[in-house]
Amino acid sequence: MAQDRLNADVWIMAHVRRCNADGVPAMVVRRGDGRAGTLVLKLNRLDGTCRVLSQATDMDGRLGWVSAFDGDGVSEADADAYIARAVGRDPDIWVVEIEHRDGWHPFEGNVV
């Protein structure tokens, strides 16, 4: 049985609009596959460090996130290089950058 879910473009843009409505700058840096592209979040902490999270699902099919790097944050250059490599492997990836000092984002799911 197919799982009912929103297309990636609708789901992602709804969250980007939520950020912007709450006064949190967020933008789609790269559009991926509109129906089912995977999302990579670049959480810019505005202090020269970023956190990069990749969309994943757990064993029960629940949405979660995998941190691309160990530790609290990496330089923006390292984050951008990681994202460029990920896009090179999978051109369907979406990339959203959110600017928030605490690294907050509105997408559901825990870091696994």
C-alpha positions in Angstrom: 0.0 0.0 0.0 1.4 3.4 -1.0 2.0 5.9 1.8 0.1 9.2 1.4 2.6 12.1 1.7 3.0 15.6 0.3 5.2 16.2 -2.6 8.7 17.4 -1.5 8.2 20.8 -3.1 4.9 21.5 -1.2 6.3 20.2 2.1 9.6 22.1 1.9 8.1 25.4 0.7 5.5 25.3 3.5 8.3 25.0 6.1 10.3 27.8 4.4 7.3 30.1 4.5 6.7 29.3 8.1 10.3 30.3 8.9 10.0 33.6 7.0 6.6 34.3 8.6 8.2 33.8 12.1 11.0 36.2 11.1 13.6 33.5 10.6 15.4 33.9 7.3 15.1 30.7 5.2 15.7 30.1 1.6 15.7 27.2 -0.9 19.4 27.2 -2.1 18.8 24.3 -4.5 15.6 22.8 -5.9 15.6 19.1 -6.2 13.0 16.6 -7.5 9.6 18.2 -6.9 7.9 14.9 -5.9 10.4 13.0 -3.8 13.7 14.8 -3.5 15.7 14.3 -0.3 16.3 17.5 1.9 19.6 18.7 3.2 19.4 21.5 5.8 22.2 24.0 6.2 21.7 25.6 9.6 23.7 28.8 9.6 24.3 30.0 13.2 25.4 33.5 12.1 28.7 33.1 14.0 30.7 31.6 11.2 29.6 28.0 12.0 26.9 25.8 10.4 25.3 22.5 11.1 24.3 20.2 8.2 21.5 17.7 8.5 20.4 15.2 5.9 16.9 13.8 5.8 16.6 10.2 6.8 13.9 7.7 8.0 14.2 5.4 10.9 13.4 1.7 10.9 9.7 2.5 11.5 9.5 4.9 8.6 9.5 8.1 10.7 11.3 11.1 9.5 14.6 12.0 11.2 17.9 13.7 10.5 21.5 12.6 10.3 24.2 15.1 11.1 26.8 15.4 8.4 29.6 16.2 10.9 30.5 15.2 14.5 30.5 18.0 17.0 28.7 21.3 17.3 29.4 23.0 14.0 31.7 23.4 11.1 32.8 26.4 9.0 30.5 27.6 6.3 33.1 26.6 3.7 33.1 23.0 5.0 29.3 22.9 5.0 29.2 24.1 1.5 31.8 21.6 0.3 29.8 18.8 1.9 26.6 19.9 0.2 28.3 20.2 -3.2 29.6 16.6 -2.9 26.1 15.4 -1.8 24.5 17.2 -4.8 27.1 15.6 -7.1 26.1 12.2 -5.9 22.3 12.9 -6.0 21.0 15.7 -8.3 17.5 15.3 -6.8 18.5 16.8 -3.5 16.9 19.9 -2.1 19.0 22.3 0.0 17.5 24.7 2.4 19.5 27.3 4.4 18.1 28.6 7.6 19.7 31.4 9.6 19.1 31.1 13.3 21.6 31.6 16.2 20.4 28.4 18.0 20.4 26.2 14.9 16.6 25.9 15.0 14.6 24.5 12.1 10.8 23.8 11.7 11.1 20.4 10.1 9.8 17.4 12.1 11.9 14.6 13.3 14.9 14.1 15.6 18.5 13.8 14.9 19.3 10.1 14.8 
